[in-house]
Amino acid sequence: MGIWSFIGPFWSLLNEFLAGSSVAIGIALINSFGNIGGFVGPYAMGAINKRTGSFHGGLLLASASLFVSATLILMLRKNRRVTGPDG
């Protein structure tokens, strides 16, 4: 339950900061970063495991990136809207 509870608030966050077609661009940007992470993450984990002999460094890298992401989300200000070309 805790793993999936962030999905609703996360996707509704775009409507707080973007308007019009900018929301679609924001969704595309988020999805592209997710796809890049899904491609690069396993390679980085494997490279770190091969170099160090354990998954400890790879998990530290993953936890550091999650910490940075959470910090950036918490630093966002509310009610900043960017209007797109249609509105």
URTAFEN-V836729 format. One record per pair of residues at least 24 apart in sequence whose C-alpha atoms are under 10 Angstrom apart, sorted by the first residue. I is the first residue (numbers start at 1). J is the second residue. Records with the same first field share a line. If there is no record, write none. Layout:
I=J  J
This chain:
10=73
13=73  78
14=81
15=79  80  81  82
16=77  78  79  80  81  82
17=76  77  78  79  80  81  82  83
18=79  80  81  82  83  84
19=81  82  83  84  85  86  87
20=82  83  84  85  86  87
21=83  84  85  86  87
22=81  82  83  84  85  86  87
23=82  83  84
24=84
25=84
